[in-house]
Amino acid sequence: MQPSKSLFAVPVDEERNTRYLETRHKAVELFAKHGFSRVSMRDLATCLGITAGSLYNHIDSKESLLCELIEELYEALLDGASLVTRRKSAPTVRLQGLLEAHLRLHERMAAHFRLAEYDLHCLSGEQQASILTLRRRYEQHLVETIEQLTGKPAGATRRATVSGIVSLLNQLPAWVGQPKAGIGARRKLLHEMVMSTLQGALRATEAADLAAVAHTSPSSLALK
């Protein structure tokens, strides 16, 4: 992908840093609220406080900005996962930490998660591939932790399960309202829901793998 233009480029001083963050916040909130495909370049320019004609002086396209915002999310997820992994904790503790870090990130990047799950298809094949690479790198943290927990290498079915859990993590907080008990209770509820789903999925994939092995074992083949 080409480097971002001036409006979204990494700032070099405090004033530009403030404008940079405010601008990105406005853009991601606008996309998340109305849906990326429903926001025109004119809508985006109005939101950012610039003229529609000058918008192309700052960004290559609406799609390039969306791609940048989704990449920003997965880079933040990777940073959080790397911090958890570097602690060298037991697999059970590490898995808990990975899930907690993901859910906590949702509290400050909810709009980014919305874009990643519902508007990724609006990007070109090359842009989607770039984001998918980041997502697979993130999923690998979970895969390796689960492999250590189970003592077994993760096959295609289990990797697909992990990918589904990541989608659940991306979407679940938006589905669950704020309990009267407060944010702590909400975090606990979300964590328990994800852990319950993950445990059930792992049991199901293990059963499927055992059935597949039995189906192709010499004794079963001899009966055919």
C-alpha positions in Angstrom: 0.0 0.0 0.0 1.1 3.6 -0.6 2.1 5.7 2.4 -0.7 7.8 3.8 -0.8 11.5 2.8 -0.4 14.5 5.1 -3.7 14.5 7.0 -3.3 11.0 8.3 0.5 10.8 8.4 2.3 10.3 11.7 2.5 13.7 13.3 5.8 15.4 14.3 4.6 17.8 17.1 2.0 18.0 19.7 -0.4 20.2 17.8 -0.4 18.0 14.7 -0.7 15.0 16.9 -3.9 16.3 18.5 -5.3 17.1 15.0 -4.3 13.7 13.7 -6.0 11.8 16.5 -9.2 14.0 16.4 -9.4 13.5 12.6 -9.0 9.8 12.7 -11.5 9.6 15.6 -14.1 11.5 13.6 -13.6 9.4 10.5 -13.8 6.0 12.2 -16.9 7.1 14.2 -18.6 8.3 11.0 -17.9 5.0 9.2 -19.0 2.9 12.1 -22.2 4.9 12.7 -23.5 5.0 9.1 -21.7 2.1 7.5 -18.7 2.7 5.3 -20.5 2.2 2.0 -23.1 4.8 2.9 -20.6 7.6 3.7 -19.6 9.6 0.6 -16.4 11.6 0.2 -18.5 14.8 0.7 -19.8 13.4 4.0 -16.3 12.6 5.1 -15.0 16.0 4.1 -17.8 17.7 6.0 -17.1 15.6 9.1 -13.4 16.5 9.0 -14.1 20.2 8.5 -12.5 20.5 5.0 -13.9 21.0 1.5 -14.7 18.0 -0.6 -12.4 19.2 -3.3 -9.4 19.3 -1.0 -10.0 15.9 0.6 -8.0 14.1 -2.2 -5.0 16.2 -1.2 -5.0 14.4 2.1 -6.0 10.8 1.3 -5.8 8.6 -1.7 -9.3 7.2 -1.3 -12.0 6.4 1.2 -10.9 2.7 0.9 -7.3 3.4 1.7 -8.4 5.2 4.9 -10.7 2.3 5.9 -7.8 -0.2 5.3 -5.5 2.0 7.5 -8.1 2.1 10.3 -8.6 -1.7 10.3 -4.8 -2.3 10.1 -4.5 0.0 13.1 -6.9 -2.3 15.1 -5.0 -5.5 14.3 -1.7 -3.9 15.1 -3.0 -2.8 18.5 -4.3 -6.4 19.0 -0.8 -7.7 18.1 0.9 -5.3 20.5 -1.4 -6.5 23.3 -0.9 -10.1 22.5 2.9 -9.7 22.4 2.8 -8.1 25.9 0.9 -11.0 27.3 3.1 -13.6 25.5 6.3 -12.1 26.8 5.2 -12.7 30.4 6.1 -16.4 30.0 3.1 -17.4 32.1 1.4 -20.8 32.2 -0.8 -21.5 29.1 -4.0 -21.2 31.1 -3.0 -17.8 32.5 -1.8 -16.7 29.1 -5.1 -17.6 27.5 -7.0 -15.6 30.1 -4.7 -12.7 29.5 -5.1 -12.8 25.7 -8.9 -12.8 26.0 -8.9 -10.0 28.6 -6.6 -7.8 26.5 -8.9 -8.3 23.5 -12.0 -7.4 25.3 -10.4 -4.4 27.0 -9.3 -3.0 23.7 -12.9 -3.1 22.6 -13.6 -0.5 25.3 -11.5 2.1 23.5 -11.6 0.9 19.8 -15.2 -0.3 19.5 -15.7 1.6 16.2 -12.6 0.0 14.7 -13.9 -3.5 15.6 -17.2 -2.6 13.8 -15.3 -1.7 10.7 -13.1 -4.8 10.8 -16.1 -7.2 11.0 -18.7 -5.5 8.8 -16.8 -3.4 6.2 -13.7 -5.4 5.3 -15.5 -6.6 2.1 -15.4 -3.0 0.8 -11.7 -3.2 0.3 -9.7 -4.5 -2.6 -8.4 -8.0 -2.7 -4.9 -6.7 -2.0 -6.0 -4.6 0.9 -8.0 -7.5 2.4 -5.0 -9.8 2.0 -2.8 -7.3 3.9 -5.3 -7.2 6.8 -5.8 -11.0 6.8 -2.0 -11.4 7.2 -2.2 -9.3 10.4 -5.2 -11.2 11.6 -3.5 -14.6 11.1 -0.4 -13.3 13.0 -2.7 -12.4 15.9 -4.6 -15.7 15.7 -1.3 -17.5 16.0 -0.9 -16.2 19.5 -4.1 -18.0 20.5 -3.3 -21.1 18.4 0.1 -21.6 20.1 -1.4 -21.1 23.6 -4.1 -23.6 22.9 -1.6 -26.1 21.5 0.3 -25.8 24.8 -2.9 -26.3 26.8 -3.9 -29.4 24.9 -0.5 -30.8 24.1 -1.6 -31.3 20.5 -0.8 -29.4 17.3 -3.7 -27.4 15.9 -5.1 -28.8 12.7 -7.2 -27.0 10.1 -10.5 -27.5 12.1 -9.0 -26.1 15.3 -7.5 -23.1 13.5 -10.8 -22.4 11.9 -12.3 -22.5 15.4 -9.8 -20.0 16.7 -10.7 -17.7 13.8 -14.3 -17.9 14.7 -13.5 -17.1 18.4 -11.6 -14.0 17.2 -14.8 -12.9 15.3 -16.8 -13.5 18.4 -14.4 -11.4 20.4 -14.6 -8.7 17.8 -18.4 -8.6 17.9 -19.6 -9.8 21.4 -19.0 -6.6 23.4 -21.3 -4.7 21.0 -24.1 -7.2 21.6 -23.9 -7.1 25.4 -25.3 -4.1 27.2 -23.9 -2.5 30.3 -25.1 -4.4 33.5 -26.3 -2.3 36.4 -23.4 -3.7 38.4 -21.0 -1.7 36.3 -18.0 -2.3 33.9 -16.3 -4.9 36.1 -19.4 -7.1 36.0 -19.6 -6.6 32.2 -16.0 -7.6 31.7 -16.5 -10.7 33.8 -19.7 -11.7 31.9 -18.0 -11.2 28.5 -14.9 -13.2 29.6 -17.1 -16.1 30.9 -19.1 -16.1 27.7 -16.0 -16.3 25.5 -14.4 -19.0 27.7 -17.5 -21.1 27.7 -17.8 -20.9 23.9 -14.1 -21.6 23.4 -14.2 -24.6 25.7 -17.2 -26.0 24.0 -15.6 -25.5 20.6 -12.4 -27.2 21.6 -14.3 -30.2 22.9 -16.3 -30.4 19.7 -13.2 -30.2 17.5 -11.5 -32.9 19.6 -14.5 -35.2 19.2 -14.5 -34.5 15.5 -10.8 -35.3 15.2 -11.2 -38.6 17.2 -14.1 -39.6 14.9 -12.0 -38.9 11.9 -9.1 -41.0 13.2 -11.5 -43.9 14.0 -13.1 -43.6 10.6 -9.7 -44.0 8.8 -8.0 -46.5 11.2 -7.0 -49.9 9.8 -9.7 -51.7 11.7 -12.5 -49.4 10.4 -11.1 -49.7 6.9 -11.1 -53.5 7.2 -14.8 -53.5 8.0 -15.7 -51.7 4.8 
